[in-house]
Amino acid sequence: MLANFNFRTIGEYLPLFMEGFFATIFLSVIAFIFAMIVGIVVCFSLISKKSSLQRIARIYIDIIRSTPLLVQIYFLYFGLPRLGVILPEYVVGITALAINSGAYIAEILRAGINSVPQGQVEAARATGMRYILIMRLIILPQAIKITIPPLLGQSIVLVKDSALLSLISVMELTRAGQLLASDRFMPAEAYISTAVGYLILYYCLKAIAKVYERRSVYIGREAV
């Protein structure tokens, strides 16, 4: 297989792959930031005492989790123009990824908050602490520590999902592979190179997760 593998062509298209590689990083980082914002808002709506906010948040999560991301991308890209809203491809891609991941992040954050022992909350209330202080000083620090690993996992999913943006001509890593495959009719070289790019991103995120786990263990031992 390697005897027929054209490394020279890959070298010629390397600038295009690098452009797609860094575009994937940019899209994923921006989308994850907005997804965190969406997730936090939806999470606090879920745990809110207002039933109307809870229903809206639950409907949003159910719709997002029950429909494929590709359908959501196509709706934003092809459906919104029919309603008079035209957005650039990059904006559509970031919006779709943020809205989709935001639903999952909201559930991750909610699970983290619910995992904090209720006794600690009740003890804080007994001392006269307000809800905002309880959330900031007691609940959120513990919830964040618990949710970091699944949030890193969700970030990996988001990076892989960004490949779907190639279907609306967003210039990212998969799109670079598509251009090579269509220009030179070399699908093996195109998509193996694309896969290598995603592997690099995956192992970088995995390394971050391992560093966090080691740091958590070290802090835990120091606390003991």
Buried (B, 14 or more C-beta within 10 A) or exposed (E): EEEEEEEEBBEEBEEBBEBBBEBBBBBBBBBBEBBBEBBBBBBBBBBEEEEEBBEBBBEBBEEBEEEEBEEBBBEBBEEBEEEEEEBEEBEBBBBBBBBBBBBBBBBBBBBBBEEBEEEEBEEBEEEEBEEEEBBEEBBBEBBEBBBBBBBBBBBBEBBBBBBBBBBBEBBBBBBBBBBBBEEBEBEEBBBBBBEBBBEEBEEEBEEEBEEBEEEEEEEEEEEE
